[in-house]
Amino acid sequence: MGIPGREWLNALPKVELHMHLEGSLEPEKMFELAQRNNIELPFGSVDELRQAYAFSNLQDFLDIYYQGASVLQVEQDFYDLTWAYLEICRQQNVVHVEPFFDPQTHTDRGISFETVINGITRALKNGETQLGISSGLIMCFLRHLDEEAAFSTLARAEPYLEQIIAVGLDSSEKGHPPEKFSRVFARARKLGLLTVAHAGEEGPAGYVWAAINDLKVSRIDHGVRSSDDPELMTHLVETRLPLTVCPLSNTSLGVFDDMSQHNILEMLDSGVCVTVNSDDPAYFGGYMTENFEALVRGLDLSKNQAKQLVLNSIEASFADDARKTQIQTLLVSVSGS
């Protein structure tokens, strides 16, 4: 099988495991919600806002990311945000998603936890019944805030645990090692939640080890710095612990200067369970199909490699075995055995 084109990539049944709902807020939608909620943005137009999407590092991005989230005020806003993402998933044949949301981004500015999660989960339920997209919702803690704030967020989430499949850890990685939240993650596991964590994006390979050993994660989000540690690479291959890699995000934030330098296919070919995801697609230039296309352009991704990346995503997902089998069957029907 040779080099895949966009049509083939778009038709490929895909699974997304690393996408921040707040990061799918397109400039047009941001202005629409700002107008609806009488919020004044510090940008004169959609074009001016898009021009601001030139980031040199993670913090540059986070500053505008949190600013954009301010337009989300009522339950319908969170529904509309989620539904817009799901419609793009339908267009790109993404059949299962496990999106992140950041409740602290909203509760810290006076929006109730209930408002946030009810809007999101209503859209996800409609996505399953109307679009055929299955899902599991992951609640992230902001790592630049303290442990007490994370415990408070987990307590707020307890009445809604049936709507949440896992907890995660995101925001500024540098200076905020995973073990800072070991006790919070232990409590989440006792409540029956799975765990994932951002590690090894801007932070070192040691943060990946900490997420594994201290947070007992089922997946590492990003994890591209794992290749700096041969022992860690061996562990990842032997355990099949997945990495949810985000190629366009990594180049947008300068983790790699150019896609041709990205290590995702080297890790794939060495047997690591790497997957492709879009992270914050409104800010980083594309959703799932665009991320696969970027790998074709930058690294000559083959059809066999693309198919293996999707198989890895199915394996790494928190979907039940019956749903995993359904998606695998879809994949075979489109891509061949």
VOLUMLUM-457767 format. One line per 8 residues: for each residue x, y, z of N, C-alpha, C. Coordinates in steps of 0.1 Angstrom, whole numbers, plus 2048, in hexadecimal, padded with zeros to 3 digits. Layout:
BEGIN
X Y Z X Y Z X Y Z  ... .
END
This chain:
BEGIN
809 7F4 800 800 800 800 809 80C 800  805 816 7F7 80E 822 7F6 80A 82E 7FE  80D 83A 7F9 80B 846 800 7FC 84A 7FF  7F5 84C 80A 7E7 84F 80A 7E4 85E 806  7D9 860 7FF 7D4 86D 7FC 7CA 871 805  7C5 87E 804 7BC 883 80E 7AF 87B 80E  7AA 877 802 79D 870 801 79E 863 809  7A9 85C 807 7AA 84F 80E 7AC 851 81D .
7B4 85B 821 7B5 85F 82F 7A8 863 836  7A0 86B 82E 794 870 834 78A 864 836  78A 85B 82C 781 850 82D 785 846 838  791 846 83C 796 83C 846 78E 83F 853  788 834 859 781 836 866 78C 839 871  78A 844 878 794 848 881 78F 849 88F  798 849 899 795 84A 8A7 79E 856 8AC  798 85F 8B4 7A0 86A 8B9 7A0 869 8C9 .
7AC 869 8CE 7AD 867 8DD 7B4 873 8E4  7B7 87E 8DD 7BE 88A 8E3 7B9 896 8DC  7AE 89C 8E1 7A8 8A8 8DB 7A1 8B0 8E6  7A5 8BC 8E8 79F 8C5 8F2 794 8CC 8EC  788 8CA 8F1 77C 8D1 8EB 77D 8E0 8EA  783 8E6 8F5 785 8F4 8F4 78F 8F8 8E9  797 8EF 8E5 7A1 8F1 8DA 79B 8EF 8CC  78E 8EC 8CB 787 8EA 8BF 77E 8F7 8BC .
780 901 8C4 778 90D 8C2 77E 916 8B7  778 914 8AB 77C 91B 89F 77A 92A 8A1  782 932 89A 780 941 89B 772 946 898  76C 940 88E 75E 944 88A 755 941 896  756 935 89C 74E 932 8A7 750 93A 8B3  75D 93E 8B5 761 946 8C1 75A 954 8BF  75A 95A 8B4 754 967 8B1 744 965 8B3  73F 95A 8AE 730 958 8AF 72C 957 8BD .
733 950 8C5 72F 94E 8D3 732 95B 8DB  73D 962 8D7 740 96F 8DE 734 979 8DC  72F 979 8CF 724 982 8CC 717 97E 8D4  715 971 8D4 709 96B 8DB 709 96F 8EA  715 96F 8EF 716 971 8FE 71B 97E 902  71B 988 8F8 71F 996 8FB 72D 997 901  737 98F 8FB 744 98F 900 74D 996 8F5  755 99F 8F9 75E 9A7 8F0 76B 9A0 8EF .
76F 99B 8E3 77C 995 8E1 787 99F 8DD  793 99D 8E1 79E 9A7 8DE 7A3 9A5 8CF  79A 9A1 8C6 79E 99F 8B8 793 9A5 8B0  797 9AC 8A5 78D 9B4 89D 786 9AB 893  78B 99F 890 785 997 886 78A 989 887  783 980 880 788 972 87F 796 971 87A  799 978 86F 7A6 978 869 7B1 97C 873  7AE 987 87B 7B7 98C 885 7BA 981 890 .
7AF 97A 893 7B1 96F 89D 7B9 964 898  7B6 960 88B 7BE 955 885 7CD 959 884  7D0 966 882 7DE 96A 881 7E5 969 88F  7DD 969 89A 7E2 968 8A7 7E6 959 8AA  7E2 950 8A1 7E5 942 8A3 7F3 93E 89E  7FC 946 8A2 80A 943 89F 812 942 8AC  814 936 8B0 81A 933 8BE 828 92F 8BD  830 933 8C7 83E 92F 8C7 840 924 8D2 .
836 923 8DB 837 918 8E5 829 916 8EB  829 90C 8F4 81C 908 8FA 815 914 902  81D 91C 909 817 926 911 810 931 908  817 934 8FD 811 93E 8F3 803 939 8EF  802 92C 8EC 7F5 927 8E8 7EB 927 8F3  7EF 923 8FF 7E6 922 90B 7E0 930 90E  7E8 93B 90C 7E3 948 90F 7D7 94B 907  7D7 949 8FA 7CC 94C 8F1 7C1 941 8F3 .
7C5 935 8F6 7BB 92A 8F8 7B1 92D 903  7B7 932 90F 7AE 935 91A 7A6 942 917  7AC 94B 910 7A4 957 90C 798 953 903  79A 94A 8FA 78F 946 8F1 784 93F 8F9  788 937 903 77E 92F 90A 774 938 912  778 945 913 76F 94E 91B 761 950 914  760 94D 907 753 94F 900 749 944 904  74E 939 90A 745 92E 90E 73F 931 91B .
732 934 91B 72B 939 927 720 930 92C  717 92B 922 70B 923 926 70C 915 920  703 90D 925 703 8FF 921 703 8FD 911  6FB 906 90B 6FA 904 8FC 707 908 8F5  70F 910 8FB 71C 913 8F5 725 907 8F5  725 8FF 900 72D 8F3 901 727 8E8 8F8  71A 8E8 8F6 714 8DF 8ED 719 8E2 8DF  717 8EF 8DB 71B 8F3 8CD 729 8F1 8CA .
732 8F3 8D4 740 8F1 8D2 743 8E2 8CF  73D 8D9 8D7 73F 8CB 8D5 739 8C6 8C9  72D 8CB 8C5 726 8C6 8B9 72E 8CB 8AD  734 8D6 8AD 73B 8DB 8A1 747 8D1 89F  74E 8CD 8AA 759 8C4 8A9 754 8B6 8A3  748 8B1 8A8 743 8A5 8A4 73F 8A5 895  73A 8B0 890 737 8B1 882 743 8B0 879  74E 8B6 87E 75B 8B4 876 75F 8A6 877 .
75E 89F 882 761 891 883 759 889 879  74C 88C 878 744 885 86E 749 887 860  74D 893 85D 753 896 84F 760 88F 84D  767 88C 857 774 886 856 774 877 85A  769 872 85C 767 863 85F 76E 860 86C  76E 868 876 773 865 884 767 85F 88B  768 852 88E 75C 84B 893 75C 849 8A2  767 84C 8A9 767 84B 8B8 771 856 8BD .
76C 85D 8C7 774 868 8CD 774 867 8DC  77F 86C 8E2 780 86C 8F0 786 87A 8F4  77D 885 8F2 782 892 8F4 785 896 903  78E 8A0 904 790 8A6 911 788 8B2 913  785 8B5 920 780 8C3 923 786 8C7 930  787 8D5 931 78E 8DB 93D 785 8E2 945  77E 8DC 94F 774 8E3 957 779 8EF 95F  786 8EF 963 78C 8FA 96B 78D 907 963 .
78E 905 956 78E 911 94D 781 918 94E  777 911 951 769 917 951 764 91A 95F  767 911 968 762 913 976 769 91E 97D  776 920 979 77E 92B 97F 779 939 97B  770 93A 970 76A 946 96C 75B 947 96F  757 93E 977 749 93E 97C 73F 936 975  743 92E 96B 73A 925 964 739 918 96C  72D 913 96E 72B 907 976 730 8FA 96F .
735 8F1 977 739 8E4 971 72D 8DD 969  722 8DE 96F 716 8D8 969 713 8DE 95B  715 8EB 959 713 8F2 94D 71C 8EC 942  729 8EB 946 733 8E6 93D 730 8D8 938  72F 8CF 942 72E 8C0 93F 721 8BD 938  716 8C4 93C 709 8C0 936 709 8C4 927  70F 8D0 924 70F 8D4 916 717 8CA 90D  723 8C6 913 72C 8BD 90B 726 8AF 90A .
721 8AA 915 71C 89C 914 70F 89B 90C  707 8A5 90C 6FB 8A5 903 6FF 8A4 8F5  709 8AC 8F1 70E 8AB 8E3 714 89D 8E0  71C 898 8E9 722 88B 8E7 717 880 8E5  70D 881 8ED 702 877 8EC 6FB 878 8DE  6F8 884 8DA 6F2 886 8CD 6FC 882 8C2  709 884 8C4 713 87F 8BA 712 870 8B8  70F 869 8C3 70E 85B 8C1 701 857 8BA .
6F6 85D 8BE 6E9 859 8B8 6E7 85E 8AA  6EC 86A 8A8 6EA 870 89B 6F5 86F 891  701 86E 895 70D 86D 88C 714 860 88D  711 857 897 717 84A 898 726 84B 89E  729 856 8A5 736 858 8AA 735 855 8B9  73C 84A 8BD 73D 846 8CB 747 84F 8D2  746 84F 8E0 74F 859 8E7 751 855 8F5  75B 85A 8FB 75E 85A 90A 764 867 90D .
75F 86D 918 763 87B 91C 76E 87A 927  779 882 925 784 883 92E 785 891 934  785 891 941 786 89E 949 794 8A0 94D  79A 8AC 948 7A8 8AF 94B 7A9 8B9 957  7B4 8B7 95F 7B8 8C1 969 7C3 8CA 963  7C2 8D7 966 7CC 8E0 961 7D8 8DF 96B  7E3 8DB 965 7EF 8D8 96D 7F6 8E5 972  7F3 8F0 96D 7F9 8FD 972 7F2 901 97F .
7E7 8FC 981 7E0 8FE 98E 7E4 8F4 998  7E0 8F6 9A5 7E5 8ED 9AF 7DD 8E0 9B2  7E2 8D8 9BA 7DB 8CB 9BD 7CE 8CD 9C3  7CD 8D7 9CC 7C0 8DA 9D2 7B5 8DE 9C8  7B9 8E5 9BE 7AF 8E9 9B3 7AB 8DC 9AC  7B4 8D3 9A9 7B1 8C7 9A2 7A7 8BE 9AB  7AA 8BD 9B8 7A1 8B6 9C1 793 8BC 9C1  792 8C9 9C1 785 8D0 9C1 77E 8CC 9B4 .
785 8CC 9A9 77E 8C9 99C 77A 8BB 99C  781 8B2 9A1 77D 8A4 9A1 771 8A2 9AA  770 8A9 9B5 764 8A9 9BE 758 8AE 9B6  75A 8B9 9AF 74E 8BE 9A7 74A 8B4 99C  753 8AC 998 750 8A2 98D 749 896 992  749 893 99F 744 886 9A4 735 884 9A1  72C 88E 9A1 71F 88A 99D 71D 887 98E  728 889 986 727 887 978 730 87C 973 .
734 873 97C 73E 869 978 73A 860 96D  72D 85E 96C 728 855 961 72A 85B 953  72D 868 953 72F 86F 946 73E 871 943  746 86C 94C 755 86E 94A 75C 860 94A  765 85E 941 76B 851 940 779 851 947  77F 85D 947 78D 85E 94C 790 86C 950  79B 86E 957 7A1 87B 95A 7AE 87C 953  7B2 889 950 7BE 88C 94A 7C5 897 950 .
7D1 89B 94A 7D9 8A6 950 7DE 8AE 944  7DB 8BB 943 7E0 8C3 938 7E4 8D1 93D  7E6 8DA 934 7EB 8E8 936 7FA 8E7 937  800 8F2 93C 80F 8F4 93C 817 8E8 942  81F 8E2 93A 826 8D6 93F 833 8D9 947  83A 8E3 942 847 8E7 948 845 8EB 957  84C 8E5 960 84B 8E9 96E 840 8E3 975  838 8DB 96E 82C 8D4 975 82D 8C5 972 .
835 8BE 979 837 8B0 977 82A 8A8 97B  828 89D 974 81C 895 977 81A 891 986  825 88F 98D 823 88A 99B 81D 895 9A4  81C 8A1 99F 815 8AC 9A7 806 8A8 9A9  801 89F 9A1 7F3 89B 9A2 7F1 88C 9A5  7FB 886 9AB 7FA 878 9AD 7EE 874 9B6  7EB 87C 9C1 7E0 879 9CA 7D3 87B 9C3  7D2 885 9BB 7C5 888 9B4 7C2 87C 9AA .
7CC 878 9A3 7CA 86D 99A 7C7 860 9A1  7CD 85E 9AD 7C9 852 9B5 7BB 852 9B9  7B6 85E 9BD 7A8 860 9C1 79F 85D 9B5  7A3 862 9A9 79B 860 99D 79A 851 999  7A5 84A 99B 7A5 83C 998 79C 834 9A2  79C 839 9AF 793 832 9B9 784 835 9B5  781 840 9AE 774 843 9AA 770 83B 99D  779 833 998 776 82B 98C 77A 831 97F .
781 83D 97F 785 843 973 793 83E 96E  794 83E 961 7A1 83B 95B 7A9 848 95B  7B6 847 958 7BF 852 959 7C8 853 94C  7CA 860 948 7D3 863 93D 7DA 870 941  7E5 873 93B 7EC 880 93E 7F5 885 933  7F5 892 931 7FF 898 928 80D 896 92E  816 892 926 824 890 92B 82D 88F 91F  839 894 921 843 893 916 840 89A 90A .
839 8A6 90B 837 8AF 900 842 8B9 900  841 8C3 909 84C 8CC 90C 854 8C7 918  84E 8BF 920 855 8B9 92B 85E 8AD 927  866 8A9 930 870 89E 92C 86A 890 92D  872 886 928 86D 878 929 86A 874 937  871 87A 941 86F 877 94F 860 87A 953  85A 883 94D 84C 886 950 843 87A 94B  847 874 940 840 868 93C 841 85D 946 .
84D 85B 94B 84E 851 955 846 854 962  845 861 965 83E 865 971 82F 862 96F  82A 865 963 81C 863 960 819 854 961  822 84C 95C 820 83D 95D 820 838 96B  82B 83C 973 82D 837 980 824 83D 98B  822 84A 98A 81B 852 994 80C 853 992  809 855 985 7FB 857 982 7F4 84A 97D  7FB 840 97A 7F6 833 975 7ED 835 969 .
7F3 83C 95F 7EA 83F 953 7E9 834 94A  7DD 834 943 7DB 82A 938 7E0 82F 92B  7E2 83C 929 7E8 842 91D 7F0 84E 921  7FA 851 918 802 85D 919 7FE 866 90E  7FA 873 911 7F6 87C 907 803 884 903  805 884 8F6 812 889 8F0 81D 87E 8F1  826 880 8FB 830 875 8FD 83B 875 8F3  83D 87F 8EB 847 87E 8E0 855 87F 8E5 .
857 884 8F1 864 884 8F7 868 877 8FD  860 86D 8FC 863 85F 900 86F 85A 8F9  871 85F 8EC 87C 859 8E4 889 85E 8E9  88A 867 8F3 896 86B 8F9 89C 861 903  893 857 907 897 84D 911 895 83F 90C  8A0 838 908 89F 82B 902 898 821 90B  89A 822 918 893 819 922 884 81B 921  880 828 921 872 82B 920 86C 826 913 .
873 827 908 86E 822 8FB 86C 813 8FC  875 80C 902 874 7FE 903 867 7FB 90B  865 802 916 859 800 91F 84C 802 917  84C 80D 90F 840 810 907 83D 805 8FD  848 800 8F6 846 7F5 8ED 841 7E8 8F4  847 7E5 8FF 843 7D9 906 835 7D9 90C  831 7E5 911 824 7E6 918 819 7EA 90E  81C 7EF 903 812 7F5 8F9 80B 801 900 .
811 808 909 80B 814 90F 80A 81E 904  7FE 823 900 7FC 82C 8F5 801 83A 8F7  806 840 8EC 809 84E 8EC 7FF 855 8E2  7F8 85F 8E7 7EE 866 8DE 7F6 872 8D8  7FC 871 8CD 804 87B 8C7 7FC 884 8BE  801 891 8BE 7F9 89B 8B6 803 8A3 8AD  805 89E 8A1 80F 8A3 898 80E 8B2 895  803 8B7 891 802 8C5 88D 804 8CE 89A .
7FF 8CA 8A5 801 8D1 8B2 810 8D2 8B4  817 8C7 8B3 825 8C6 8B6 82E 8D0 8AE  82A 8D1 8A1 832 8DB 898 82D 8E9 89A  820 8EB 89E 81B 8F8 8A0 821 8FE 8AD  824 8F6 8B7 82A 8FB 8C3 839 8FA 8C4  83F 8F5 8B9 84E 8F5 8B9 854 8E9 8C0  84C 8DF 8C3 852 8D3 8C9 85B 8CC 8BF  856 8CD 8B2 85F 8CA 8A6 85E 8D6 89D .
869 8D9 897 86A 8E5 88E 862 8E3 882  862 8D6 87D 85C 8D3 870 857 8C4 871  84C 8C1 86A 846 8B4 86B 850 8A9 866  859 8AD 85E 863 8A3 859 86C 89E 865  86C 8A6 870 874 8A2 87B 86D 89A 886  85F 898 883 857 892 88E 85B 883 88F  85A 87E 89B 85E 870 89E 853 866 89E  846 86A 89B 83B 861 89C 83D 854 894 .
841 855 888 843 849 880 84E 840 884  859 846 889 864 83E 88F 85F 836 89B  857 83D 8A3 851 836 8AF 848 82B 8AA  83F 82E 8A0 836 824 89B 83D 818 896  847 81A 88E 84F 80F 888 857 807 892  85A 80D 89E 861 806 8A8 858 7FE 8B1  84A 7FF 8AF 841 7F8 8B7 83A 7FF 8C2  83C 80C 8C3 834 814 8CD 826 816 8C8 .
81D 815 8D1 80E 817 8CE 80B 826 8CD  810 82C 8C2 80E 83B 8C0 801 83C 8B8  7FA 847 8BA 7EE 84B 8B4 7EE 859 8AF  7E5 85C 8A5 7E4 86A 8A0 7D8 871 8A5  7DA 87D 8A9 7CF 885 8AF 7D1 894 8AB  7C7 89C 8AE 7C7 8AA 8A9 7CA 8B5 8B5  7C9 8B1 8C1 7CC 8B9 8CD 7C2 8C5 8CE  7C6 8D0 8C8 7BE 8DD 8C7 7BC 8E1 8B9 .
7B3 8DA 8B1 7B4 8DB 8A3 7B1 8E9 89D  7A9 8F1 8A5 7A5 8FF 8A0 7B2 908 8A0  7BB 904 8A9 7C7 90D 8AA 7D3 908 8A3  7D3 8FB 89F 7E0 8F5 89A 7DF 8F0 88C  7D4 8F4 885 7D4 8F2 876 7CD 8E6 871  7C5 8DF 87A 7BE 8D4 874 7B9 8C9 87E  7B0 8C2 878 7AA 8B7 880 7B1 8AA 87C  7AA 89E 87D 7B1 892 87C 7B6 88F 86E .
7AE 892 864 7B3 88F 856 7BF 898 853  7BF 8A5 857 7CA 8AE 855 7D7 8A9 85C  7D5 8A3 867 7E1 89E 86E 7E7 892 867  7DF 889 862 7E4 87E 859 7EB 884 84D  7E4 88E 847 7EA 894 83A 7F7 89A 83D  7F9 8A0 849 806 8A6 84C 811 89C 84D  80D 890 852 817 885 853 81B 880 845  811 880 83C 814 87C 82E 81E 886 828 .
81B 893 82A 824 89D 824 832 89D 82A  832 89C 837 83F 89E 83F 847 891 840  840 886 840 847 879 844 844 86E 83A  83D 871 82F 83A 866 825 832 85B 82C  829 85E 835 820 854 83B 81A 84B 830  81B 83E 832 816 834 829 808 830 82D  801 829 824 7F3 824 828 7F4 81A 833  7FE 812 833 800 808 83D 802 80E 84B .
80B 819 84B 80D 820 857 801 827 85C  7F9 82D 853 7ED 834 857 7E3 82A 85D  7E2 81F 857 7D9 814 85C 7DD 810 86A  7EA 80E 86C 7EF 80A 879 7ED 814 883  7EE 821 880 7EB 82C 889 7DD 82B 88E  7D4 828 885 7C6 827 888 7C3 81B 891  7C9 810 88D 7C8 804 895 7CD 806 8A4  7D8 80E 8A5 7DD 811 8B2 7D3 819 8BA .
7CC 823 8B3 7C2 82B 8BA 7B6 823 8BE  7B2 819 8B6 7A7 810 8BB 7AC 809 8C7  7B8 803 8C7 7BD 7FB 8D2 7BE 804 8DF  7C2 811 8DD 7C5 81A 8E8 7B8 820 8EE  7AD 81F 8E7 7A1 826 8EB 79B 81F 8F7  792 827 8FD 78B 821 909 77D 81C 905  77B 81A 8F8 76E 814 8F3 76E 805 8F7  762 800 8F8 761 7F1 8FC 765 7E9 8F0 .
767 7DC 8F3 76C 7D3 8E9 763 7D2 8DD  756 7D2 8DF 74D 7D1 8D4 74E 7DD 8CA  750 7E9 8D0 751 7F5 8C8 75F 7F5 8C1  769 7F0 8C7 776 7EF 8C1 776 7E6 8B5  76F 7DB 8B6 76D 7D1 8AB 766 7D7 8A0  75B 7DF 8A3 754 7E6 898 75D 7EF 890  765 7F7 897 76E 801 890 778 7F9 888  77E 7EF 88E 788 7E7 886 782 7E1 87A .
775 7DD 87A 76E 7D8 86E 76C 7E3 864  769 7EF 869 767 7FA 860 775 7FD 859  77F 7FC 861 78D 7FF 85B 791 7F6 850  78E 7E9 852 791 7DF 848 789 7E1 83C  77C 7E5 83D 774 7E7 832 778 7F3 829  77F 7FD 82F 783 808 828 792 806 823  79A 801 82B 7A9 801 828 7AE 7F3 823  7A5 7E9 824 7AA 7DC 820 7B0 7D4 82C .
7B2 7C7 82B 7B7 7BF 836 7C5 7C2 839 .
END
